[in-house]
């Protein structure tokens, strides 16, 4: 069996380290992946009167509601309530608007199936519900 000197081992290790450092410097540094939230559209509804929407499943239980009311008379009103589609019970009234207006409201509960009820009179209304989706963005 042949013996290898300490000097030969040290030289081999040094050469390996030099090769690693050269290989590491040859490319551009890559950015680290990052988390972000995108909004998935659940649905958009519009009308003039009372409406109950169809139900939709929510994976997170969280939602963003963007709403607008227009053409209101002096007694125009818009109320939007989120309900559990399992029990039918109202979860939360998230918009209660008198007259023209717009805004964004947020709602969060346990994941389940939901539906919305609009109580409106003497105005036009529209609203959109979006659900947050967490994504990981990996730069190229």
NORBEL-V751153 format. One record per backbone hydrogen bond with DSSP energy under -1.0 kcal/mol. CO is the residue of the C=O (numbers start at 1). NH is the residue of the N-H. If there is no record, write none. Layout:
# NORBEL-V751153
CO|NH  CO|NH
This chain:
# NORBEL-V751153
5|9  6|10  7|11  8|12  9|13  10|14  11|15  12|16  13|17  14|18  15|19  16|20  17|21  18|22  19|23  20|24  21|25  34|137  36|135  38|133  40|131  43|129  45|127  47|125  51|118  56|114  61|109  63|107  64|130  65|105  66|128  67|103  68|126  69|101  70|124  73|76  76|99  77|121  78|97  79|119  80|94  80|95  81|117  82|91  82|92  83|115  84|88  89|84  92|82  95|80  97|78  101|69  103|67  105|65  107|63  112|58  113|85  114|56  115|83  116|53  117|81  118|51  119|79  121|77  122|73  124|70  125|47  126|68  127|45  128|66  129|42  129|43  130|64  131|40  133|38  135|36  137|34
